[in-house]
Amino acid sequence: MAEIKAFRGIYYNYKEYNPADLITPPYDVLTPEEVKEYKEKSPYNMVHLIKNKNYKEVKEKVDLMMQNRILLRDDSPSLYLYTQKFKIEDIGEFERIALISITRVADYNEKIILPHEKILEGPRKDRMRLLEETLMNFGFIFMFYEDKNNIEDILINYKNNYDERDFMFSFTCDFGIENTLIRISDKSLIDKIGNLIKDERFYIADGHHRYDTSLSYAKEKGNIKKDKPYNFVLSGVVSMRDKGLFVLPIYRFVHSIPNFSFSDFVNIISEYFDIKEVVKDEGFKILSDNKNNYTYLIENKEGKFFIITPKSKQLIKNKLPEVSEVLKELDVIILHKFIFEKLLNLTEEQIKKGENIKFLHSQREIEETKEAIKEELNFIVYLNPVSLDDITNVALNGEYMPQKSTLFYPKLYSGIVMNTIKDF
């Protein structure tokens, strides 16, 4: 099953440079405005490496940063403990623990490392060119595991009792998340964790394109079972028992559908759904009480809210004979395959390209988008998040969710600790 390995981590010289000026969220969630802001923080900020299409320049920057000791490398292999303390509005405060290692890549059909999203060729090509030129992993493949052997308890015990010499850094980022990195250098503990984790499968939370890139690169090199550095990829794995492992919803901002009429839309969906106007708070309460029940909260252009609930789940399921029973249990699938594609006649390709749908993560993003394109707004769909069990069921069944089905919060930040696939 899963195989992890200690590695000689590469990291910023935090004694000389402020990590808050260097570390960023993953490349694929950064807005153009955020990229600009991070670039201005420091010439060594991670965005200069992960959001740069001049791949040769990235390699030269990394080499120069190593030579000038802006980046350092551990002398001996270690695992690392990466903790994040954060708040979720109206829910509470949490701390999540990720075990940082390099993980051996595995073919998807082995069901050792399992995806839940399809790969898009554009981002994959970009990450492949970056990997080929730099031979570096700048960010983590974020994965979770069942934790049959209570590894989380071992990590919590280590976090509470580590030797202060293994503390590396702690900083609070722009989003109020406290990020801390601790080295695990005890070889006996490294071996113990590695042996216990062999009983696990890893489910990819974030980093599908980067994982697929690393797997493809390793296969091009030959036998992925050999003990070669390019057969491993930088990973952060989190126990499913961790109370800080959150999946949040991603809302759908539907816009610019030609000749769209909200009243016509209501008439179309009323054949399959009951529709009731509600006040906003009541709507969100009903929504949260009806997970995987094909229930959605709709906001129209005038700011009115409507809860829609299915007249018959089976009737809707019968309209989707091409969709597996596992997928038909999920609200996000019914939204995409039935409401968007069958009732609104939006194609899967249109949705992927974002031609008529923007995927938004918060009320703040919704308000900003409303302000920017209010006239083009058709309606907004609020839906419940998928659960960890939903993701594992889909992945084990060899199925895929639509793009932007999951929002794991917070992200594992890029540049916390890095890895080279040139050597161990």
N, C-alpha and C positions, 0 to 999 in steps of 0.2 A: 504494500500500500504506500502511503506517503513517505517520502524520504527527505529529511532536512539535513543541513550541514552547517557547521560553524564556518565563518569566513573572516577574512581580514578587512574589516569595514573601512571605507573611505568616508571622511567627514570633514566639515569645515573646522578650521582652527578657532574654536569658540572662545579661547582665552584671549584672542586678539580681535575677534569680530563678533558683533552682536547677532545671534541667530535670528532674531526677529527681522533683521534686514536682509536675510539670505534665503530663508525657507519659504516655500509657497505651496498652495494646494496643487493637486495634479494638473497636468497640462490641459486636459480636456474639459475642465470646468472653469478655466480662467476666461473672463471677458476681456475684450480689447482694452477697456478702461483699466482693469486690474493689472494687465500685463504692463501697461504704461506706468502705473503707480509702482509696481514692484521693480521695474527697470531703474526707476529714479532713486530707489532706496540704496542701491549699491551696484557698482559695476560687476560684482561677483554674485549677484542674486541669481537664484536658480532659473529664472525665466530666460536669462541670457543663454542658457543651455537647452532647456526643454521646449522653448517657443522660438526657435531659430532654425530657419530652413537652410541656412548655410552650414551644412553638416561638417564640412572640413574646418570651418571656423570654430565650431563647437569643440572639436577634437583639440585644436590648437589652444583654445582657452583652458580646457581641462589640463593639458600638459603644462601650460604656463602656471596655472594655479597650484599644481603639484610641485613644480620646481621652486616656486616662491613660498611654499608652505602655507598657502591659503587653504589648501586641502591637505589633510594628513591621512595616513593609513596605519591601522593597527599592526603591530609586529607579529602577533600570533592570532589564530582563529578564535572567534568568540561568537556567541549569540548575543542578542540585545533585547532589552525590555523597553518598549515604547508605550508610555501611558499618556492618555489624554483626559483631562478633566474639563467638563463642559456642562452647559445648561440647555435644556429644551423648554421653551416657553409653555407654561401651564402644565408641565409634567414634572420637572424637578432637575436636580443636579446629579451628575453621574461621572464615573471614571471607567475608562475602557483600557484593557491591557492587550497589546499586540506583541506576539513573539516574533522577533525579526531574525530571519535566517536566509540562507539560499536553499531553494527547493528544487529537487530534480524534476525536470519537465517529464510529462507522460502524455502519450497519445490519448485523445478523448475517448476512444473505444475501450481503453483500459479501466475507465471509470474511477481513476485515482484523483484526478483534478478535473472538475466538472464545471462547464460554463452554463449560463442561463440566457445569454444574449448572443445574437448573431454578430458576426464581424462585418464591418464596412471596409471596403477595399482602400478607400482614400486614407483614413487614419492608419491603417495597417502598413501601407507603403511608406508613409511618413516615419513611423516608428522603426520600420526595418532599415531605412536608410540611416537613421540616427544610430541604431545599434551597430550596423556594419561599419560605420565610420569611426565611432568612439569606443566600441566594445565595452560600453558602460550601461549599468542599470541605475538611473537617477531616482526612480521612484519605486514603490512597492507594488507587487500584485497583492491586493487586499483579498484575503480568503478567510473562510470560517470553517470550523470542524465540529463534529458532534461532541467530542471530549469524553470518550468512553472511560478513560483512565484518570479523570480528574486532574488534568495537567494544569488547569487554571488555579487550583489550590496551591500547587507547587510554585507557580509564578507569583501569586499573591504573597506567599510566605517569603519568597526571595525579595520582592519589592519592599517588604516591611523589615528585612533583616540584612540587606546587602552591605558589603564593605564599602565605606565611603570613597575608597580609591576607585571604585567602579562607577561612581556617579560621573556622568559626562556633561549634561547641561539641562536647563529648564528655562522655558520662555513662554510668554503669553502672546498669541498671534492677534491679528487685527479683529478676529471674530470672537475674542474672549476665551479661546481654547488654550488651556495650559498644557504644553507639550513637554514631556520629560523623557530623556534617554539614559538608560543604565546598562552597563556592560555586564554580560554573564561570562566570566572567564574561567570559572571552575570546571575543569575537564570532566570530572565525575558527574557533575550536574548536567553538563552539556550532553554527555552520553546517555544519562538517565532520561532526559527529555526526548532525545532522538529516538531511543528505543520505545518509549511509550507512544510516541506519535505515529509509529509505524502501523498502528491499528486503525488509523483514520483515513478518511477521504477528505479532500479539500474542495470546497465549493467557492468559485470565484464570485466575490462581491463587486469589486472594481478592478479594472485593468485587463479586460478581455482582449483588447487589441495588442497590448504589450505582451501578454502571455502567449497569444497566438504567434506573435513575431518571434519570441524567444524559442518556442517550440519549432517553428519552421526553420529558424537559423540552425538549431541543433541538428535537425534532421538532414539539412543540407551538408552538415559536417560529417555525417555518418551515423554510427550506432549511438542512440541516445541513452543506452544502458552503461556506456563506458564512463569511467570516473574522470571526466574532462570538465573544465570550468564552464565551457559554453553549454553544457547539458544541465546547468542550474540557473535559476533566476531568483532575483531578490524578492523576498516575500515578507508580508506581515500577516500572521494568522491569528485569529481570535476565536476563543471558545464560544460555542452556542449558549453556554451557561452564563456568559458574561452579561450582566444586566445593563451594560453600556453599549451593547450591540443593537443599534437601532436601524430600522428601515422606515423612512418617512415617505409620504406621498409626493408624487410629481403631478402638478395640475396641468390641464390642457386648455390653452388659450386659443380658441377657434376663431379664425378671421378670414376675411377676403374671399369667402365663397360667393361666386357670381350669383346675382339675383336671389340672395338668401333672404328669407322671411322667417322670423322667429315663430310667428303664428302657424306658418306652414310646417315648420319643424315640429312644433307641438302636435299638430294634427297627425303627422307621420308616425311619431313615436307612441302616440296614444293608443295605437292598435295593440301595443305590447306592454306599455307601462302606464301605471296610474300616475297622474301629475297633480301636485298640490303646491300652491304658493305658500311660502313660510317666511318667517323672519330669519335672518342670517344665523343667529345662535341656535335657534330651534332646529334649523336645517342641519347644522354640523352635529348636533346631538343625535338626531335620527340617523345621520350617515354613519357615525361611529358605532352605533348599536346594530348596524346591518352589514357587517363585513362579509364579503363573498356571497352577497345576496342580490347582486345586480342592482344595487342602489347607488344613486348619484345625486349630487347637489349641483344644480345648474344656476348660473347667474347670467341674466341677459344684459343687453347693452344699456338698458335703463337702470341697472342696479337692483332689479327684482330677483328674488331667489325662489327656486322651485325644487322640491324633492321629487325624484322619480323612482318608483318601485315597480318590480315586475308583476304583471298580472299572472303570469305562469312562467316559471324558470324553464320548465320542460318544453314549452312552446318555443321559447327562444333557442334552447339547445337544439331542437329539431331543425331549426333554420340554418344550423352550422354543421352539416354532416362531414365537412372536410376537416373539422377541428377535433382533436382528441378529447376524450372525456376528462383527462387530467387538466388540460388547458381550459376547458369549458367551465371549470369550477372557479375561475379567476375573474374578478370584476374588470381588470384591465384588458383582458382578452375580449370580453363581451363588448366593452366600450369600443375597442379598435375594430374587431372583426364584424361585429353586428351593427352597432350604431354608426360608426364612422364609414365603414366600407359598404355595408349592405343598404343602410337607410339613407345615408348622405352621399353615397356614391363617390367617396374619396378613395383613391387607390392606395395600396400599401406603399408604392413608390412616392406618391405625393406626400404621404405622412412622414416617410423616412427623410425626405428632403426638407421637411418643415415648411412646405409651400402654404399650407392653410392651418397649421398647428404650431404654436410655440409651447415649449415645455418649461414650466415655471416652478420654482422650488419654494416660494414663500409669498406671503401677502404683500410684502414690500415689492417683490419683482412684479407681481400682478398690477399693483398701483402704478409702478413706473411704466409698464407696458401699456396700460390703459391710457396714460397721459401721452405716450408717444404715438399710438395708433388707435385712438378711441374710435375714429370714424370707421375703421376697418373691422372692429370687433363684431363677431356674430354672437358668441356666448362663451362662457368659461365653465369647464367641468371640474368639480372637486370630487375626488374619489379616495377611498381608503387605500392605505399602503398594502402591498403584499407582505406576507409573513415569511419568516425564515423557513418554516415547514413548506409553504407554497414553493419557495425557491428550490429546496432540496427535492421535492416531489417532481417538479418540472425537469430539473437537471438529471435525476436518476432515470427519468423516462426518455431521456435523449431529446427533449423538446426545448424550444426557445420562447422567451417572452418577447413582446415588442420592444423596440428601443425605448429607453427612458421609462422602464417599468419600475426601477428600484432607485432609491436615494439612500445610500448608507451614510449616516451622519454620526460624527464628523468624518471627513476624508482623512486618510493617512497622508501626511504631507510629504512632498518631494524634497530631497536634499537633507533629510534627517540623518540618514547614513546611506552610503552608496556602495556599489559593488562593480568590480571589473571582471569580465569573462576572459581576460587574457591569461590569468593564472589564479591559483588558489592563494 
